[in-house]
Amino acid sequence: MTAPQSAVARYYLTTPIYYVNDKPHIGHAYTTLACDVLARFLRLDGTQVHFLTGTDEHGQKVEKSAAAAGMEPKAFTDKVSQNFRDLAVRMNFTNDDFIRTTESRHYAACQALWTRLMDKGEIYLGAYEGWYAIRDEAYYAESELIDTPTGKKAPTGAEVEWVTEPSYFFRLSTWGDKLLAFYEANPDFIAPRSRRNEVLSFVKSGLQDLSVSRTSFSWGVPVPKGLEGGDDKHIMYVWFDALTNYLSALGYPDENGALYKDFWPPALHMVGKDILRFHAVFWPAFLMAADLPVPGRVFAHGWWTNEGQKISKSLGNVIDPLVLIDTYGLDPVRYFLLREISFGNDGDFSHAQMVKRINTDLANDLGNLAQRVLSMIAKNCGGTVPTPGAFTEADHEMLNAAAALHDSVRASFLEQAFHRGLEAIWDVVVAANRYVDQQAPWTLRKTDFARMETVLYVLAEVVRQLGLIVQPVMPASGEKLLDQVAVAQGARSFADYTSRLVPGTALPAPQGVFPRWVAEAEEGAAS
Ligand code: ME8
């Protein structure tokens, strides 16, 4: 494994921009959460981060949804886009920017990129005849379609329609070999590995030129006028427009602007598995053709099912992230989504598993560790950080295990192995609970008071380090843990990982950080 072991200087990371045809669902919350956790981690680590999310507001799908709502597309997108901003606030996301494809900065970037590709002869005027799926906003070859009792469908199950219209094309067919050479030279560009093979075989099977403009509707970025054969009936294909958002947000075409200079190319595009092809094939091809630097990595995560069932609007089992937060609390939801499944794989959301994670990992393991350590300190050490004596082997082992988390979690998070980072943190939580049991400070209180103080000091220090390291995933809970061990606001970055609690510092009265989840019926029975 080639995991980086030290902090990185700059990191530009992006979520997909979300279609504003509907309200946010768990998929939107999940992708942005993963980015938020990485962004928070890196900022605490001293990295200069630019974290972008936003909304994808053009195309036939959005135009149809606006019509169905009886609204003009712009008014409709203004309204729905706001739901995504609201979600970001409710999920405690720390994106540095929120881009909308209806903004003028985005039009400017799309038109500049288009013109550049046109000037380089990479785009030409022709006519498209073939299949199109509005739900996917994607073209499909006849050979990709599946026969169903209700007619031909896209491989995703989306309805397809036959389209015949004048269209500009991007010369994608000439980029296959260059893409394959690029994947070969950059083995970490597509992650996880299993998905990389999928992309490779798609490219190896031969690429067709890509239709990049539409004329049969008008809700999109206009193709620049005055081009050879150009006419203002053409609007850009929504994926050409959408992918360009990553450039628009850095002020492109101003390549001398500070944001562009500092952050292009992106370190990471986080996407769902269904939109990998657009990011790992079309996007690097557009950029290479435009002679612009290509992103470092595209990570495709898996999909959630709900209690074992595929999530779909028709089944009525769409998971609303706001309902999850209201039911279980924000930090537990953030924790669960990244802990429950190996990031990259598909996984199942279930109420039972959610409750299990809350009660076991959070309340019993981490919550209880903090609670018992801090209440022993409150009772026996006058509510101040105890003064340690010489450390034993076991103390060093405990402290070293906690200290090692900084590098190991960074390495996991930089590979988007969020589950692995959390597992490592919980290994330390479990080790700390074992250390408490083995050292038995309640016995030492009677037999060797000074040794008890040393043990409680070690544990308070472990709680401090755990508080620091859980902040990216559970910001409010991390903060509460750090409050409990009286860590100053200015001492909560990872530069403080190697500092130590100062003996004699007064601690606040201990308070539970992770309540158990109790079903309402049980709550009623208990009272
Ligand atoms: O694709 N579990 O927008 P979108 C996990 N506008 N993730 C899921 C999911 C599930 N059950 N269902 C959907 C678009 N997703 C384009 C992107 S980027 C230049 C343009 C994920 O609103 C899905 O994989 O359809 C995708 O990443 C996102 O949610 C939905 O994006």
Residues whose N, C-alpha, C, O or C-beta is under 5 A from the ligand:
A	BS01	ME8	P16 I17 Y18 Y19 G27 H28 T31 D56 A242 L243 V271 G272 K273 D274 I275 G302 W303 W304 I311
